[in-house]
């Protein structure tokens, strides 16, 4: 319901880095919506959280890892630095 998708497409964005709170709802929905719209998604494991932590880890490992590339912020920074 926003203009975000057309704006990103007009900028040539093809990959979204998903961060934030909470894996329980918002991050999971972001990843699924982005994939459904055709974006590649990168999920830095240490840049998201959920409660309880064990549940968030299970969601990342058993669901989001099937949809997104799960990395660390250090991995992502290394890639950006080249």
N, C-alpha and C positions, 0 to 999 in steps of 0.2 A: 503494500500500500504506500510505498514511498518512491521517490525518484532515484534512489541509490543505484539500482541495477542499471538503468539507462546511463547514468552519469559514469559509472565504472566502465561500461561498455564503450562509451564515447572516448574515454581516456585510454582504451586499449588494455585495460586490466583483465588478466586471465586467471590470476592466482590471488587468493585471499588468505591472509595470516589471521587465524582466529585466536583471540586472547580474551581473558576476562573471567567474570563470575556470572553464572555458576554453571559448572558442567551439568548439574542436575537438570537445568532447563535451558537457559539462554545459550550457552555455548553449543550444546547438542543441537538445538534448533538452528543456530547460525550455520553450523557445518552442514546439516541436512538441506537447509534452504539453498545454500551456496552451491552444493553439489547438484541439486535438482535444477538449478539455473545454468549449469554447465561450467562452473568455475572449478579449478583445482584448489584444494584447501590444504594449508600447512597448519598443524596444530602443535605449538610448542608446549610440551607437557608441563614445564615449570612456569608457564605464564597463564595457567588456568587453575581454578580450584573448584571444589565442590564439597558438600557435607553429606555424610562423613567421608573422609579422605579415601577410605578403602572402596567406597561405592564409586567415587569419582574415578579412581584408578581402574576399577572394573569396567565402567562405561567407556573409558578411553581405550582400554585393551581389547574389549570384546565387541564394541560397536563402532566407535569413532575411528579406530585404526583401520577399519574396513573401507572407510570413506575418505580419510585424510592421511597425509603423510605426517606421522607423529615424530617430532624431533625435540631437541632442547633449544633453549634460547642461544646457548653457545654455538650449537650447530648452525643455527640460522644466521647469527652474526658472522661466523666464519664464511658462510656462503656469500653473504652480502659484501664482505670485504674482498672476496675473490681469492 
